[in-house]
Amino acid sequence: MHVQKTIPNPQPPVSTPAGLNGAYQLYAFGVLVGLFLFLGFYLSVLAGATYLLFILFHYNASSAGDALFWSLFAGVGAATLIVFLFLLKGLFKRQRADRSGYLEITAADEPQLFAFLNELCTRTGAAMPYRVYICPEVNAGVFFDSSVLSLFWPVKKNLLIGLGLVNSLNLSEFKAVLAHEFGHFSQRSMRLNNYVYLVHSVLHNMVHGRDRSDEYLARWRERYFGVLGLAYVLSVMVWLVRRAMGGCLKLITMLDVALSRQMEFHADRVAVSVTGSDAIVHALLKTDYAHQCMMQTYYDLHQAADQQLFTRDVFYHHSRAMDFMRVAKNDPSLGIPPAPPADGEAPSALFVESRASVASIWASHPSYAEREANAKRDYVPSAIDPRTPWLLFANPQASRERMTREMGLHLGHDDTMLVEPRMVQTFIDDEHAEIIFDQKYLGMYDNRFIEPGDLDTLIGEVEAEHAAASDKLDDQWRRLYGDELRSFMGTFKGRIEELQLLESVIGEQLSWGKTFVFRGEKYRPSDAQELFSQVFSEMEQDRQWFGALDRDVFVIHYRISLQLDESMREELLTRYRFHLVTQEMTRRLRVTQSRLGQVLAALNSGELDEEQVDFVFDELIRIYGEVENELDQAAGWRMPLLNNIARDAQLAQVLMPQPLLSAETLYAHELDSSWLRAFLAQFEELLGRLSHIRRKSLGGLLFYQEEVARQLP
C-alpha cells in the first residue's frame, strides 16, 4: 500500500493565546478537598467496621454462656460484617466502558491518521491513546476503564473518533475537536478528573447499585420473619450507610460539575493554541447541525430497511441529509460558519445566549456562547484548511462500509443484501417529499395533531352557507398562512424553548444552580414549577388557537371542493378521515405504552408478591387485547395514495406485516421472557410505523389541499 510522505495537516496559527485558562485550578482545589473529606469519612467507617469485627472475633466470652447473649453477639457480628462488605464491594468493582458499536483501528490500518494523532499529542502535551476506536456518531472523546488500582497507576486512555464527525468537518475543525479532547488529559491539565471519576463511580455503585447481596437480604427479610427481625435491622443499617454515601455523592457531584465546566474552557484553550480561535467555534456549530442530520439519517434508513432496502454507506446519506435539511428549512447557511474575519477586523459572535437561559457556575457544561467568548478572549486567527478529514484514512470508502456493516441496519440479512446508496436515497427522497412540510406553514404542523373538530358537523355548516361564502374563498385561502400565523409561531416557539428550560430545572439537571433567567428576570429553581404551570396554561390557549385555524383550513378547502369535481371532494374527505383515525390510534397506543412501562417497572423491581404477579398478568392481558383491537379496527381502513405504499392496502397490514404473537401462554398465566421481548419488539414496531404513516398521511393531506386550492376558479 502506498502511503503519502506528507501527512495532511493544517498549518498552526501564527500566534498562540496569551495563556491557557487557569480558573479551573480553584475548582480543582475544591474537588481535592471534597475527595479528602470523603476519603477520610469512608476510611473511618471502614476502619471502624474492621475494628469491631476484630474485637468480636477475639472476644473472650467464656463466662457468657447465655443463649440470648450469643444470639445478640451473632447479630452484631453479622450486621458489622454486612456493613464491612457493603463498603468494600463498591471499592473493588471494576468500571469497564461500553464498547458496543465501536471498531478498533491500529497504526498498521491507518498510518496517516496515527501520524496525525501523534503530532497532535506532541503539540498538546498529551500521551498517545492506548487504543483508538471508530464509531458512527458525530462525536469524539477519550474514555478509559477504571478500578481501585486507578488511584495508584495511570489509567490507559482510549480515543474514540466518530466517523459522523469526520464526515461533517473540515481538516482544521477536526484537528480542533481532537485537540480539545487531548486537552482534557494533556501535561498542562491536572489528573484529578481520573480520581473524581473513580470516587463518583464507587459512590454511585454504593447508593444506586444493586447486586446479589441485596437480593439475598431481601429474601432473608421475607423468610422466617427476617430471622426474628435481624434482616430488617441489617436492611436499615445498609439504608443508613447508603443515605450517608448519597450525601457524599451529591457533594462530589456538585464540585465535579463546576470543575467540568472549567475544564471545558481549558480544553478549548488548548484547541485554540493548536488551531486558532475560529476552528473550534466553527466545529461547535457544525457538529450540532451534523448531529441533527445524523438523527434524520437514522430515521430515514430505518424506514428504508422496513422496505428491505439496506445501504452500503450510511455516511453518503448523512451528507445528503445535511444538504436536504438546508432546503427543507429554507436556510442555505444552516450549519455553515461564516468566513473568518479579515486581517484587522474584530471577530463577530457566532452564538448568542438564549432568552431562556441558566445563570449558574454549577452547570456541568458552559453554553456555546460562553465557549465562543472563552475561545476568542485572546483572539488567534485560524488558518482554515477546507480539505476533508477522510484524507487521513487509508481507504475511506472501506472504512465507511465497514462501519455501516457494524451498525447492523441489515440485521438478520446477509451482507449481499446491502445495495448502492443511490438506490436507497431514491426511496428516502420520495419519503421526504411527504414528511417534510412546505416552509409556508412556518412549522405549525410540526409535532402536533390537527384538531378541526367533528367533520360531519362542519360539512353540514359549510353546505348550508355555501352560496353566501363562495365569493370570498380566494381571500380567505390567502390569509390562512399569512402574517397572523407568522407572528403567532414566533411566540409559540419561544414558549416551547421556555418549557424546555423549566423542565430541565424541575428535573434537577440544574439542581445546583443559584438562579436561572426567565423572560428577562432571575428566578430560583424553587420557582420553576409555578412558572411551568403558567407556560403550560398559555400553551393550552395556543392549542385552542391552532384548533380554530385547523377548522378554518378544513372549511375553506371543503368550500373550494364544492365547486370542483365530486371525486376531489371525496378524496379530500377520505384523507381527512384517514388521518384523524391514525391520530386517535396514536393517542390510545401512547396510553397503552405508558401502562406497559408500569408493567416492566414492576417486573424489574425484583421478586414479586402474589398481588404484583396478578397485576402483571392482568395488565399484560388487557394490553394485548388493546393492541389486538387496534389492529382489528385498522383492518377496516385502506391506505390513501402515498409514496412507496400500495394504494388501498390494508392499514393493519402496513402497520404490522407479520401476525401478532399468540397469547396462549399469557392467558394460561405463564410468562416467558422470550415471548415478552418479542411482544415488546412488535409493539415498538407498531408505534414506529404508525408514527411514520401519520406523518406521511399529513404530508399527503397538505399536498392534496394545495391541489384543491390550485383548482379554485
VEXPAFI-191406 format. One line per 3 residues: number of its first residue (from 0); their letters; for each residue x, y, z of C-alpha. Coordinates in steps of 0.001 Angstrom, whole numbers. Example, Ala and Ser with C-alpha at 12.3 -4.5 7.8 and 13.67 -1.06 7.14 Angstrom:
residues 2
0> AS> 12300,-4500,7800  13670,-1060,7140
This chain:
residues 713
0> MHV> 0,0,0  1341,3406,-964  1443,5921,1891
3> QKT> 1824,9633,1247  5007,11046,2735  3261,14296,3621
6> IPN> 631,13995,6308  -2464,16146,5632  -2180,18608,8486
9> PQP> -3499,22171,8797  -966,24895,9467  -759,26025,13127
12> PVS> -1789,29599,13974  791,32349,13666  414,33210,17365
15> TPA> -849,31385,20417  -3153,32634,23188  -1618,34654,25996
18> GLN> -2290,31898,28488  -4398,28817,28923  -7387,29007,31248
21> GAY> -6232,28777,34882  -9539,29482,36667  -10301,25781,36862
24> QLY> -7448,25292,39361  -9582,26916,42067  -12387,24431,41438
27> AFG> -9852,21607,41207  -8675,22542,44693  -12300,22422,45924
30> VLV> -12748,18967,44413  -9496,17834,46011  -10699,18987,49430
33> GLF> -14002,17190,48844  -12163,13999,47899  -10049,14112,51055
36> LFL> -13144,14665,53202  -14920,11751,51560  -11863,9526,51792
39> GFY> -11490,10351,55482  -15154,9590,56186  -15137,6436,54071
42> LSV> -11941,5007,55576  -13082,5915,59100  -16314,3952,58715
45> LAG> -14474,1073,57053  -11804,1049,59795  -14499,1183,62480
48> ATY> -16285,-1810,60991  -12986,-3675,60665  -12025,-2909,64276
51> LLF> -15422,-4035,65577  -15096,-7298,63665  -11644,-7770,65167
54> ILF> -12985,-7235,68710  -15879,-9623,68139  -13593,-12261,66682
57> HYN> -11192,-12109,69635  -13778,-11579,72335  -13384,-13946,75268
60> ASS> -16912,-14989,76059  -16113,-17988,78307  -18198,-16568,81103
63> AGD> -21105,-15657,78887  -22833,-18861,78004  -26286,-17401,77806
66> ALF> -28130,-18227,74539  -29579,-14717,74316  -26082,-13247,74619
69> WSL> -24801,-15436,71779  -27770,-14506,69610  -27038,-10809,70116
72> FAG> -23332,-11437,69626  -24005,-13209,66309  -26420,-10478,65236
75> VGA> -23970,-7653,65891  -21231,-9620,64162  -23430,-10251,61111
78> ATL> -24500,-6600,60954  -20916,-5406,61171  -19823,-7893,58503
81> IVF> -22635,-6770,56168  -21636,-3107,56524  -17952,-4016,56045
84> LFL> -18647,-5989,52846  -21046,-3314,51600  -18354,-650,51899
87> LKG> -15680,-2891,50439  -17574,-4164,47365  -18007,-690,45841
90> LFK> -14313,-8,46093  -13233,-3070,44145  -15894,-3051,41457
93> RQR> -14228,-2502,38081  -15756,62,35736  -15463,-1003,32109
96> ADR> -16515,1471,29433  -19141,233,26997  -17551,-506,23617
99> SGY> -20623,-1783,21794  -20702,-459,18239  -17020,538,18328
102> LEI> -14376,-755,15919  -10715,-672,16888  -8196,643,14366
105> TAA> -4399,453,14560  -1393,2271,13158  -955,-604,10695
108> DEP> -4517,6,9438  -4352,3802,9329  -721,5032,9307
111> QLF> -1532,8624,8280  -4240,9034,10884  -1933,7784,13637
114> AFL> 868,10061,12455  -1630,12938,12616  -2618,11929,16162
117> NEL> 988,11577,17249  1827,15092,16038  -1274,16458,17768
120> CTR> -365,14757,21053  3069,16322,20871  1549,19776,20367
123> TGA> -918,19396,23260  1440,17627,25651  -779,14543,25864
126> AMP> 270,10908,25697  -796,8858,22666  -4063,6984,23290
129> YRV> -3726,3384,24433  -6214,2287,21771  -8162,4103,19037
132> YIC> -11745,3239,18110  -14183,4472,15493  -17964,4700,15759
135> PEV> -20706,6142,13510  -21621,9126,15715  -20924,12847,15289
138> NAG> -18654,12824,18301  -15165,12315,19656  -13995,11531,23143
141> VFF> -11458,9950,25440  -12620,7057,27626  -10996,4536,29948
144> DSS> -11653,1599,32250  -11101,2178,35950  -10762,288,39207
147> VLS> -9282,889,42657  -5844,479,41064  -6504,3712,39183
150> LFW> -5780,5540,42437  -2151,4424,42166  -1472,3782,38462
153> PVK> -2457,5978,35497  -5434,4705,33527  -4962,3658,29918
156> KNL> -6894,6240,27940  -8579,5339,24649  -9607,7712,21866
159> LIG> -12999,7451,20167  -13418,9055,16729  -16910,9329,15311
162> LGL> -16988,8943,11549  -20018,11236,11536  -17617,13891,12827
165> VNS> -15121,13078,10075  -17953,13340,7563  -19078,16812,8640
168> LNL> -15954,18850,9500  -13010,20162,7535  -9460,19236,8496
171> SEF> -8888,22305,10715  -12116,21789,12646  -11418,18077,13054
174> KAV> -7977,18864,14441  -9504,21393,16849  -12000,18843,18207
177> LAH> -9287,16236,18797  -7024,18880,20371  -9913,19711,22722
180> EFG> -10179,16055,23752  -6439,15721,24272  -6548,18986,26210
183> HFS> -8518,17244,28975  -5563,14921,29578  -2582,16976,28495
186> QRS> 540,17561,30615  -779,21066,31278  -4003,19692,32734
189> MRL> -4474,18171,36187  -5021,14426,36535  -7626,14994,39238
192> NNY> -10522,14109,36952  -9470,10445,36999  -9818,10317,40789
195> VYL> -13120,12170,40720  -14452,9685,38174  -13365,6732,40286
198> VHS> -14799,8126,43541  -18019,9079,41757  -18296,5522,40377
201> VLH> -17672,3969,43811  -20301,6181,45440  -22803,5690,42634
204> NMV> -22487,1906,42928  -22997,2081,46692  -26005,4388,46509
207> HGR> -27759,3158,43374  -26193,-194,42528  -27969,-3438,43391
210> DRS> -26472,-6932,43189  -26908,-10436,44598  -26160,-9359,48152
213> DEY> -29198,-7062,48041  -31329,-9896,46638  -30193,-12266,49397
216> LAR> -31009,-9666,52048  -34476,-9127,50535  -35176,-12872,50557
219> WRE> -33922,-13142,54127  -36398,-10454,55211  -39291,-12387,53680
222> RYF> -38464,-15732,55315  -38996,-16672,58921  -39952,-13075,59798
225> GVL> -36481,-11909,58810  -34927,-14308,61380  -36587,-12594,64323
228> GLA> -36067,-9145,62797  -32305,-9360,62251  -32646,-8998,58472
231> YVL> -34722,-5858,58990  -32050,-4377,61224  -29386,-5142,58626
234> SVM> -31539,-3551,55902  -31904,-391,57954  -28143,-245,58514
237> VWL> -27472,-634,54791  -30072,2072,54097  -28387,4436,56575
240> VRR> -24983,3865,55001  -26481,4453,51559  -28034,7703,52749
243> AMG> -24706,8886,54146  -22878,7956,50964  -25663,9621,48961
246> GCL> -24832,12900,50698  -21181,12458,49767  -22207,11696,46186
249> KLI> -24165,14964,45959  -21227,16949,47307  -18739,15335,44922
252> TML> -21162,15781,42008  -21646,19469,42817  -17903,20088,42909
255> DVA> -17255,17916,39876  -19742,19687,37589  -18173,23030,38484
258> LSR> -14730,21625,37708  -16004,20043,34458  -17257,23439,33322
261> QME> -13822,24989,33831  -12084,22041,32211  -14210,22554,29082
264> FHA> -12931,26105,28933  -9387,24852,29494  -9650,22190,26764
267> DRV> -10990,24787,24317  -7977,26993,25029  -5726,24023,24270
270> AVS> -7528,23665,20932  -7057,27401,20279  -3312,27052,20909
273> VTG> -3149,24395,18179  -5666,25592,15558  -6648,29161,16443
276> SDA> -9900,30576,17776  -12141,30080,14746  -11700,26344,14163
279> IVH> -13106,25115,17499  -16029,27588,17354  -16868,26554,13803
282> ALL> -16714,22907,14896  -19294,23559,17638  -21717,24976,15077
285> KTD> -21189,22236,12505  -21261,19265,14881  -24538,20399,16434
288> YAH> -26130,20598,12989  -24487,17369,11803  -25839,15512,14837
291> QCM> -29396,16586,13987  -28835,15412,10422  -27485,12067,11632
294> MQT> -30679,11528,13640  -32647,12248,10455  -30383,9799,8591
297> YYD> -31073,7003,11102  -34797,7642,10813  -34647,7584,7014
300> LHQ> -32601,4376,6881  -34933,2666,9350  -37840,3390,7004
303> AAD> -35824,2084,4059  -34899,-1079,5985  -38612,-1630,6601
306> QQL> -38889,-1969,2803  -35873,-4323,2667  -33543,-1607,1369
309> FTR> -30162,-1715,3128  -27416,745,2260  -23703,91,1967
312> DVF> -22750,3564,3167  -24550,5398,5984  -22337,8453,5547
315> YHH> -23474,9017,1962  -26985,9568,3315  -25653,11700,6169
318> SRA> -24115,14087,3633  -27353,14130,1645  -29327,14811,4828
321> MDF> -27162,17855,5593  -27920,19240,2129  -31589,18335,2349
324> MRV> -32217,19939,5757  -30982,23284,4445  -33518,23082,1629
327> AKN> -36296,21832,3923  -35747,24665,6409  -35234,27223,3637
330> DPS> -31872,28221,5105  -28882,27612,2782  -26450,28755,5512
333> LGI> -27670,26247,8118  -24680,24627,9823  -22213,26628,7706
336> PPA> -19999,29068,9657  -19067,32440,8191  -15603,33097,6837
339> PPA> -13027,34185,9462  -12592,37945,9768  -10107,39681,7523
342> DGE> -6862,40997,8965  -7523,43788,11426  -11257,43060,11732
345> APS> -12772,42159,15101  -14261,38651,15238  -18059,38526,15289
348> ALF> -20068,36344,17673  -21475,33163,16154  -23588,32165,19163
351> VES> -25920,34235,21329  -27397,33294,24681  -30962,32040,24616
354> RAS> -33562,34366,26151  -34433,31433,28413  -31052,30671,29902
357> VAS> -29359,29496,33074  -27014,31700,35059  -25042,29206,37134
360> IWA> -21464,28207,37798  -22836,24766,38672  -23950,23839,35144
363> SHP> -21685,20958,34055  -21056,22383,30590  -20858,26019,29532
366> SYA> -23124,27225,26751  -21790,27537,23209  -21891,31319,23581
369> ERE> -19689,31108,26695  -17305,28697,24993  -17015,31008,21994
372> ANA> -16273,34000,24230  -13607,31951,26015  -12004,30814,22730
375> KRD> -11911,34369,21414  -10841,36030,24667  -7333,36325,23223
378> YVP> -8296,36040,19574  -5995,33918,17411  -6973,33748,13700
381> SAI> -7269,30240,12314  -5660,29140,9079  -8645,27155,7770
384> DPR> -7832,24002,5794  -11015,23165,3825  -9965,19598,2996
387> TPW> -11904,16674,4430  -10521,14553,7302  -11296,11472,5194
390> LLF> -7877,12177,3632  -6330,10791,6832  -7809,7345,6192
393> ANP> -6017,4811,4028  -9243,3663,2346  -12127,5963,3295
396> QAS> -14797,4039,1389  -13786,744,3004  -13944,2376,6462
399> RER> -17388,3818,5716  -18737,472,4546  -17135,-1451,7407
402> MTR> -18758,898,9925  -22099,589,8136  -21970,-3207,8404
405> EMG> -21103,-2947,12103  -24172,-771,12710  -26329,-3775,11775
408> LHL> -29052,-1972,9843  -29366,-5190,7799  -29588,-7348,10923
411> GHD> -30844,-10827,10030  -29793,-10471,6390  -26648,-11399,4524
414> DTM> -24171,-8680,3503  -25210,-9368,-90  -28451,-7518,743
417> LVE> -26502,-4250,1007  -27124,-2094,-2060  -25693,1046,-3599
420> PRM> -26606,4104,-1514  -28065,5946,-4518  -30795,3336,-4792
423> VQT> -31698,3762,-1118  -31527,7548,-1408  -34165,7499,-4158
426> FID> -36564,5883,-1690  -35593,8407,1017  -36166,11364,-1306
429> DEH> -39674,10082,-2059  -40378,9796,1672  -39041,13297,2319
432> AEI> -41438,14691,-232  -44300,13739,2116  -42949,14042,5647
435> IFD> -41143,17392,5312  -43693,20174,5021  -43583,23362,2982
438> QKY> -41923,26330,4684  -45018,28452,4171  -46661,26556,7054
441> LGM> -43966,28011,9359  -43791,24802,11427  -47443,24886,12529
444> YDN> -47868,21195,11654  -44685,20004,13350  -45065,17677,16351
447> RFI> -48779,18155,16915  -52157,16680,15964  -54596,18646,13825
450> EPG> -57922,19308,15572  -60528,20606,13105  -63430,19272,15176
453> DLD> -66249,16984,14064  -66115,16767,10252  -69797,15903,9737
456> TLI> -70868,18972,11733  -68531,21208,9743  -69707,19735,6455
459> GEV> -73312,20482,7364  -72451,24081,8268  -70442,24627,5091
462> EAE> -73090,23239,2775  -75781,25348,4482  -73876,28609,3844
465> HAA> -72096,27603,648  -73765,30055,-1716  -73182,33069,531
468> ASD> -69485,32349,1231  -68205,31097,-2140  -67232,34562,-3458
471> KLD> -64737,35161,-587  -62739,31944,-906  -59688,33357,-2661
474> DQW> -59049,35991,25  -59782,33547,2839  -57348,30976,1453
477> RRL> -54544,33529,1088  -54904,34670,4687  -54610,31151,6170
480> YGD> -50810,31124,6329  -50118,34852,6447  -48797,37461,8849
483> ELR> -51027,36427,11749  -49624,32905,11688  -46055,34204,11384
486> SFM> -46464,36390,14479  -48142,33617,16438  -45488,31000,15605
489> GTF> -42709,33276,16877  -44416,33469,20263  -45279,29763,20274
492> KGR> -41717,28602,19557  -40478,30872,22317  -42825,29139,24758
495> IEE> -41520,25720,23716  -37989,26906,24488  -39164,28193,27855
498> LQL> -40804,24860,28701  -37582,23020,27891  -35662,25260,30262
501> LES> -38203,24843,33072  -38339,21062,32600  -34552,20893,32962
504> VIG> -34713,22896,36189  -37584,20820,37608  -35809,17619,36571
507> EQL> -32831,18643,38751  -30476,18849,35804  -29737,22308,37189
510> SWG> -30308,21439,40833  -27123,23187,41923  -27881,26362,40002
513> KTF> -28219,29532,42019  -30555,31238,39571  -31933,30922,36094
516> VFR> -33136,33630,33736  -36743,33501,32543  -38282,36274,30431
519> GEK> -35549,38659,31478  -35918,38068,35219  -33854,35913,37591
522> YRP> -35586,33112,39493  -34602,30371,41909  -35108,26704,40966
525> SDA> -37953,26505,43512  -39952,28916,41293  -39729,26655,38241
528> QEL> -42867,24562,38904  -45124,27621,39182  -43616,29120,36032
531> FSQ> -44043,25788,34251  -47760,25759,35118  -48072,29308,33801
534> VFS> -46426,28497,30472  -48365,25230,30180  -51619,27150,30629
537> EME> -50545,29578,27909  -49786,26647,25590  -53268,25249,26191
540> QDR> -54595,28555,24835  -52194,28141,21905  -53689,24716,21255
543> QWF> -57161,26257,21023  -55781,28853,18580  -54324,26054,16445
546> GAL> -57640,24208,16588  -59513,27253,15287  -57018,27538,12417
549> DRD> -57322,23792,11663  -61074,24278,11447  -60670,27210,9043
552> VFV> -58254,25218,6883  -60723,22362,6504  -63735,24611,5970
555> IHY> -62069,26731,3270  -60719,23755,1336  -64008,21912,1588
558> RIS> -65809,25008,299  -63435,25065,-2658  -64056,21359,-3305
561> LQL> -67805,22007,-3568  -67059,23945,-6760  -64962,21099,-8189
564> DES> -65461,17544,-9332  -67143,15318,-6742  -64202,12885,-6818
567> MRE> -61867,15592,-5481  -64269,16355,-2638  -64481,12674,-1729
570> ELL> -60714,12289,-1867  -60281,15291,447  -62740,13848,2972
573> TRY> -61193,10377,2734  -57737,11768,3502  -59038,13810,6442
576> RFH> -60928,10878,7955  -57970,8526,7482  -55583,10975,9125
579> LVT> -57854,11596,12108  -58107,7824,12604  -54294,7496,12733
582> QEM> -54159,10332,15259  -56700,8717,17579  -54975,5362,17282
585> TRR> -51697,7042,18235  -53286,8676,21289  -54692,5377,22537
588> LRV> -51498,3417,21963  -49439,6040,23797  -51611,5460,26856
591> TQS> -51109,1726,26384  -47356,2303,26116  -47359,4128,29452
594> RLG> -49156,1235,31153  -46756,-1237,29552  -43928,771,31100
597> QVL> -45521,304,34537  -45625,-3457,33959  -41938,-3518,33018
600> AAL> -41090,-1428,36079  -42877,-3967,38277  -41038,-6873,36625
603> NSG> -37682,-5130,37095  -38317,-4269,40740  -37189,-7704,41940
606> ELD> -39098,-10606,43414  -42890,-10055,43119  -45528,-10909,45672
609> EEQ> -48818,-12544,44680  -50649,-9240,44247  -47935,-7875,41956
612> VDF> -47942,-11068,39894  -51708,-10727,39381  -51231,-7083,38375
615> VFD> -48612,-8024,35769  -50744,-10729,34156  -53972,-8717,34246
618> ELI> -52308,-5672,32700  -50480,-7667,30024  -53711,-9399,29034
621> RIY> -55507,-6041,28790  -52634,-4514,26823  -52527,-7439,24419
624> GEV> -56287,-7144,23924  -55991,-3405,23215  -53296,-3981,20595
627> ENE> -55394,-6726,19039  -58429,-4425,18977  -56458,-1578,17360
630> LDQ> -55278,-3894,14591  -58839,-5155,14059  -60042,-1575,13625
633> AAG> -57107,-758,11341  -58102,-3688,9121  -61204,-1704,8152
636> WRM> -59207,1219,6738  -57491,1413,3355  -54419,3453,2586
639> PLL> -54786,6647,549  -52307,7305,-2252  -48894,7748,-571
642> NNI> -45345,7310,-1853  -43830,3817,-1571  -47109,2284,-290
645> ARD> -49665,475,-2430  -52943,2360,-2643  -55867,630,-912
648> AQL> -53513,-1575,1095  -54986,-2546,4446  -53763,-212,7203
651> AQV> -53378,-3136,9611  -51115,-4966,7159  -48941,-1878,6702
654> LMP> -48655,-1352,10462  -47843,-4988,11249  -46780,-7108,8249
657> QPL> -46213,-10155,10470  -49080,-11677,12521  -49394,-10587,16141
660> LSA> -47856,-13110,18528  -50180,-15676,20037  -51021,-15034,23697
663> ETL> -51960,-18593,24719  -49256,-18802,27375  -50244,-15394,28716
666> YAH> -53880,-16406,29148  -52616,-19545,30932  -50734,-17273,33368
669> ELD> -47362,-18358,32044  -44946,-15546,31245  -41893,-16413,29192
672> SSW> -39173,-13757,28894  -38606,-14533,25199  -42329,-14018,24499
675> LRA> -42300,-10723,26373  -39249,-9468,24439  -40869,-10441,21136
678> FLA> -44148,-8737,22084  -42321,-5571,23137  -40473,-5537,19811
681> QFE> -43767,-5902,17915  -45362,-3142,19976  -42469,-731,19368
684> ELL> -42518,-1508,15645  -46262,-887,15581  -45842,2521,17232
687> GRL> -42938,3433,14941  -44794,2506,11765  -47953,4263,12939
690> SHI> -45976,7442,13645  -44426,7337,10178  -47757,6648,8441
693> RRK> -49322,9528,10378  -46602,11918,9184  -46933,10690,5588
696> SLG> -50701,10981,5821  -50478,14597,6998  -47990,15435,4256
699> GLL> -50225,13805,1664  -53254,15679,3015  -51476,19051,2875
702> FYQ> -50260,18337,-644  -53761,17374,-1749  -55217,20535,-185
705> EEV> -52752,22518,-2301  -54006,20631,-5335  -57589,21507,-4435
708> ARQ> -56684,25188,-3948  -54967,25293,-7344  -58310,24364,-8923
711> LP> -60014,27412,-7401  -61961,29087,-10225
